[in-house]
Amino acid sequence: MIGIYGGTFDPVHLGHLRTALEVAEGVGLLEVRFLPCRVPPHRPPPRFSPEERLRFLRLALQDAPPFFKIDTRELEREGPSYMVDTLHDLREELGEEIPLALIVGFDAFLGLPSWHRWRELFRLAHLVVMTRAGVSGEPSPELREVLAGCRCDDPETLKRRPAGLVHFQRVSLLEISGTRIRQLLERGRSVQYLLPEPVYLALQAP
């Protein structure tokens, strides 16, 4: 089963890497593809350019587990980076039988009905939703309706189907976010120990 971890990675930080590792171990992923988007549809433009964000991601993963990969297809595609288009691309490339797991945070999951053609996602991949202690919220009625028929508590079941299930995976509560890192950078404060060391050093370079 292949995990798809999309985002702006603006910049990539230790919270991304740790949660990706915990999901991979908890669900049993053979591969995690970090998939930086070019134009995020639901947030302001990233602070860092696509080229910078890709460079930081490559630096962050240079000593990472070998099953951590980078997929650049959204950076290479013009226009908004819609995950449904990306999953269609992956299905054309990988076929219809390989289980795919779209990794999303709990907040992103709650906002799923605002995503472009969001119902198609369940036909293309499983959803693995990262949950954290103390973080909660109520799905909308339409999301609850979908969830009622596809919730899966046993991650092994995900491997027996290519798509269509939702699994909630507990991950560590790390108070690290791209927003906080960007705020610190704007104030001239240190972001050391929030980022992989090679990314931190790259940010310090003139």
C-alpha positions, -999 to +999 in steps of 0.1 A: +000+000+000+013+034-010+007+065+011+001+099-005+011+128+018+002+161+000+007+196+012+024+229+006+054+220+028+060+257+033+086+247+046+087+210+054+092+205+092+097+178+118+060+174+123+055+163+087+083+138+090+074+123+123+037+119+115+045+104+081+067+078+099+040+070+125+014+065+098+037+043+078+044+021+108+008+021+121-009+013+088+019-007+072+028+014+042+054+002+018+060+037+005+051+073+015+051+098-013+055+134-002+036+154-028+042+192-026+014+212-044+021+241-067-010+263-061-030+254-030-067+259-036-077+265+000-051+289+014-030+319+005+000+314-018+030+298-001+058+320+013+085+299-004+086+293-042+079+258-056+116+254-063+126+264-027+100+241-012+112+212-034+148+219-024+139+219+013+120+187+009+150+170-008+173+182+020+149+169+046+147+134+031+183+129+023+188+108+054+152+096+057+139+060+055+142+047+020+104+043+016+100+081+019+098+094-017+091+127-034+065+130-062+067+163-081+037+159-104+017+187-088+047+211-090+049+203-127+012+209-134-001+244-140-031+258-121-046+248-088-033+215-073-065+195-069-059+161-052-086+144-072-066+151-104-035+138-088-051+106-077-065+101-112-029+105-125-016+080-100-043+055-109-034+058-146+002+052-137-002+024-111-034+007-122-066+001-104-057-026-080-028-012-058-042+002-025-035+039-022-039+058+011-044+095+011-029+108+044-047+139+058-049+157+091-081+157+111-088+194+103-084+187+066-107+157+069-134+179+085-131+203+056-133+176+029-167+187+016-151+220+004-125+201-017-129+199-055-149+168-065-143+154-030-166+124-033-144+110-061-115+107-036-132+076-021-133+058-054-096+065-060-080+059-026-085+051+011-083+080+035-060+077+065-069+105+089-043+116+115-058+122+149-041+137+179-049+138+216-070+168+225-079+176+189-116+171+181-144+183+160-177+171+144-180+161+108-207+177+087-239+157+080-228+149+045-194+137+057-210+116+084-232+100+058-201+090+038-182+079+069-210+056+081-205+032+053-167+032+050-150+035+084-123+009+089-107+003+123-084-025+112-056-011+090-049-046+076-083-044+058-071-014+038-046-037+021-073-060+007-091-032-012-077-005-035-098+024-022-129+034-004-122+031+033-115+057+061-091+048+089-082+070+118-046+068+129-034+083+162-001+103+158+020+123+183+008+158+192+036+180+180+031+217+183+049+224+151+033+241+121+043+258+090+023+289+100+043+292+133+076+287+115+068+314+090+057+338+118+090+332+136+110+338+104+091+371+098+100+382+134+136+373+130+135+346+156+151+311+155+134+281+140+161+257+150+149+223+162+115+228+144+130+218+111+153+191+099+188+204+104+197+206+066+166+227+060+174+250+090+210+255+076+197+262+042+174+289+056+204+305+073+225+307+041+227+342+026 
